[in-house]
Structures are given as C-alpha cells and as structure tokens.
C-alpha cells in the first residue's frame, strides 16, 4: 500500500482492516498527514508489484489521479483509478489491473473497503482481453 498525505488516514484504516482479514500488507508510506509528494511512495510500491515481490498494490491520494499516473510509469504496472467497486471489478476482469488507485477525498472508508474487497477478489477474465492487455506496455 502507498499514499500521500491526503490518503494517509484511509490507508491506515484499510491496512488494519486487511491485516485483520489475514492479508500480509507492506506499507510503502507515507506515514503521516504531513504534506508530501505521492511519487515518492508510488514508485517503491510499483517496483514491488512489477518485480512480483508483491502480488497487487493499493494506492491512495486525494483524487487518486497523481498516484495512479506515477505508478503507471512502470512498464509492468496496470494501475486503475477506482472510485466504485464496479470499476475495481472491471479493472481486474478486463484489464488485469495490478494496482488499485483510490481517490481518498471522494470515497468513504466503507466505500474504499468495498473497492479493495472487489479488486482483491476478482480474477482476470482472459480470453478476448489478453491481446489488448498485451498491447499496453511499450517495448
């Protein structure tokens, strides 16, 4: 998990909730509500997912956009901006997303939990989506 200052409080609640459900959670920061730069936390998490050290990632910032853009600079990352659980489901089903970016200022903690739950428990559909996903990286 990673976040900036705007996503810190939601990240902390999600982290505890996920750990209580038995998930192993690596926290890439930030570790306070002090103003900070989201790329400083997005890149280490994206590197962990890209290298397969982490299976998936959850990121948060105020709008979700900045941290999403930073993560998507990594060739092996397919980070999806999700503000509804239905978007999280489709991001996994159709795009094989491996990071879920959440706009912390626009969703409640309960909504964020629903988004994460759907993201983590939905598999990639494959089939007709495989050639599309394979065209995402620039080689």
Kinemage of the C-alpha trace (Angstrom):
@kinemage 1
@onewidth
@group {chain A} dominant
@subgroup {mainchain}
@vectorlist {calphas} color= white
{ca unk a 1} P 0.000 0.000 0.000
{ca unk a 2} L 1.077 3.544 -0.623
{ca unk a 3} L -0.394 7.001 -0.249
{ca unk a 4} L 0.292 10.663 0.121
{ca unk a 5} L -0.861 12.870 2.996
{ca unk a 6} L -4.443 13.060 1.664
{ca unk a 7} L -4.768 9.283 1.646
{ca unk a 8} L -2.952 8.573 4.905
{ca unk a 9} L -5.928 8.179 7.250
{ca unk a 10} L -7.853 5.970 4.829
{ca unk a 11} L -4.723 3.905 4.135
{ca unk a 12} L -4.231 3.274 7.837
{ca unk a 13} L -7.826 2.083 8.239
{ca unk a 14} L -7.590 -0.125 5.136
{ca unk a 15} L -4.271 -1.560 6.289
{ca unk a 16} L -5.674 -2.597 9.673
{ca unk a 17} L -8.831 -3.978 8.042
{ca unk a 18} L -6.784 -6.041 5.548
{ca unk a 19} L -4.458 -7.352 8.260
{ca unk a 20} L -7.478 -8.349 10.345
{ca unk a 21} L -8.699 -10.326 7.320
{ca unk a 22} L -5.368 -12.178 7.160
{ca unk a 23} L -3.655 -10.263 4.349
{ca unk a 24} L 0.054 -9.517 4.534
{ca unk a 25} L 0.386 -5.779 3.932
{ca unk a 26} L 3.592 -3.960 3.078
{ca unk a 27} L 3.281 -0.243 3.801
{ca unk a 28} L 5.342 1.947 1.465
{ca unk a 29} L 4.217 5.167 3.176
{ca unk a 30} L 3.580 7.937 3.743
{ca unk a 31} L 3.405 7.648 7.486
{ca unk a 32} L 1.651 10.876 8.470
{ca unk a 33} L -0.666 13.620 7.251
{ca unk a 34} L 2.317 15.933 6.693
{ca unk a 35} L 2.323 17.268 3.112
{ca unk a 36} L 4.409 15.075 0.811
{ca unk a 37} L 4.874 14.043 -2.820
{ca unk a 38} L 2.935 10.967 -3.987
{ca unk a 39} L 5.605 9.727 -6.467
{ca unk a 40} L 7.951 9.112 -3.529
{ca unk a 41} L 5.561 6.389 -2.340
{ca unk a 42} L 4.011 5.247 -5.627
{ca unk a 43} L 7.313 4.225 -7.212
{ca unk a 44} L 8.565 1.851 -4.476
{ca unk a 45} L 5.180 0.122 -4.362
{ca unk a 46} L 5.020 -0.121 -8.159
{ca unk a 47} L 8.545 -1.583 -8.222
{ca unk a 48} L 7.481 -4.200 -5.677
{ca unk a 49} L 4.446 -5.197 -7.766
{ca unk a 50} L 6.394 -5.065 -11.028
{ca unk a 51} L 9.127 -7.344 -9.636
{ca unk a 52} L 6.456 -9.758 -8.305
{ca unk a 53} L 7.599 -9.224 -4.715
{ca unk a 54} L 4.032 -8.028 -4.089
{ca unk a 55} L 1.024 -9.589 -5.801
{ca unk a 56} L -1.003 -6.385 -6.017
{ca unk a 57} L -0.971 -2.830 -4.766
{ca unk a 58} L -3.445 -0.387 -3.292
{ca unk a 59} L -2.647 3.319 -3.566
{ca unk a 60} L -4.421 6.431 -2.360
{ca unk a 61} L -4.122 10.159 -2.854
{ca unk a 62} L -6.642 12.983 -2.802
{ca unk a 63} L -8.025 12.461 -6.309
{ca unk a 64} L -6.332 9.138 -6.994
{ca unk a 65} L -5.006 10.578 -10.239
{ca unk a 66} L -1.483 11.592 -9.270
{ca unk a 67} L -0.508 8.372 -7.542
{ca unk a 68} L -2.125 6.427 -10.394
{ca unk a 69} L -0.125 8.323 -13.017
{ca unk a 70} L 3.135 7.791 -11.139
{ca unk a 71} L 2.567 4.034 -10.772
{ca unk a 72} L 1.652 3.685 -14.440
{ca unk a 73} L 5.100 4.961 -15.482
{ca unk a 74} L 6.346 1.431 -14.740
{ca unk a 75} L 6.104 -0.910 -17.735
{ca unk a 76} L 4.763 -3.863 -15.757
{ca unk a 77} L 2.081 -1.890 -13.965
{ca unk a 78} L -1.572 -1.587 -14.869
{ca unk a 79} L -2.892 0.790 -12.228
{ca unk a 80} L -6.604 1.569 -12.362
{ca unk a 81} L -8.346 4.556 -10.813
{ca unk a 82} L -11.343 3.118 -8.971
{ca unk a 83} L -13.953 5.164 -7.125
{ca unk a 84} L -16.667 2.485 -7.280
{ca unk a 85} L -16.469 -1.243 -6.642
{ca unk a 86} L -17.788 -1.887 -10.153
{ca unk a 87} L -14.760 -0.121 -11.632
{ca unk a 88} L -12.446 -2.231 -9.472
{ca unk a 89} L -14.166 -5.379 -10.711
{ca unk a 90} L -13.883 -4.377 -14.368
{ca unk a 91} L -10.264 -3.282 -13.906
{ca unk a 92} L -9.423 -6.815 -12.798
{ca unk a 93} L -11.757 -8.695 -15.177
{ca unk a 94} L -10.905 -6.837 -18.380
{ca unk a 95} L -7.565 -5.102 -17.756
{ca unk a 96} L -5.757 -7.434 -15.332
{ca unk a 97} L -5.009 -4.367 -13.206
{ca unk a 98} L -2.368 -4.996 -10.559
{ca unk a 99} L -2.725 -1.717 -8.647
{ca unk a 100} L -5.943 -0.088 -7.496
{ca unk a 101} L -5.733 3.698 -7.070
{ca unk a 102} L -8.405 5.172 -4.816
{ca unk a 103} L -9.404 8.864 -4.547
{ca unk a 104} L -9.361 9.253 -0.758
{ca unk a 105} L -11.089 12.651 -0.771
{ca unk a 106} L -14.030 11.320 -2.772
{ca unk a 107} L -14.857 7.968 -1.162
{ca unk a 108} L -15.695 6.992 2.392
{ca unk a 109} L -13.649 4.385 4.248
{ca unk a 110} L -16.530 1.925 3.819
{ca unk a 111} L -16.600 2.573 0.072
{ca unk a 112} L -12.823 2.150 -0.070
{ca unk a 113} L -13.178 -1.215 1.687
{ca unk a 114} L -15.769 -2.326 -0.883
{ca unk a 115} L -13.452 -1.244 -3.716
{ca unk a 116} L -10.468 -3.093 -2.249
{ca unk a 117} L -12.520 -6.192 -1.484
{ca unk a 118} L -13.772 -6.363 -5.058
{ca unk a 119} L -10.308 -5.656 -6.502
{ca unk a 120} L -8.570 -8.349 -4.461
{ca unk a 121} L -11.232 -10.988 -5.036
{ca unk a 122} L -11.768 -10.651 -8.780
{ca unk a 123} L -9.634 -12.535 -11.257
{ca unk a 124} L -8.637 -11.675 -14.793
{ca unk a 125} L -11.174 -12.958 -17.310
{ca unk a 126} L -8.550 -13.535 -20.011
{ca unk a 127} L -9.916 -14.550 -23.395
{ca unk a 128} L -10.553 -11.616 -25.693
{ca unk a 129} L -8.869 -9.287 -23.192
{ca unk a 130} L -5.427 -10.932 -23.383
{ca unk a 131} L -4.328 -9.360 -26.700
{ca unk a 132} L -5.488 -5.932 -25.502
{ca unk a 133} L -3.625 -6.167 -22.213
{ca unk a 134} L -0.522 -7.415 -24.024
{ca unk a 135} L -0.516 -4.226 -26.128
{ca unk a 136} L -0.319 -1.918 -23.085
{ca unk a 137} L 3.463 -1.967 -22.475
{ca unk a 138} L 5.668 0.000 -24.845
{ca unk a 139} L 8.564 -2.250 -25.718
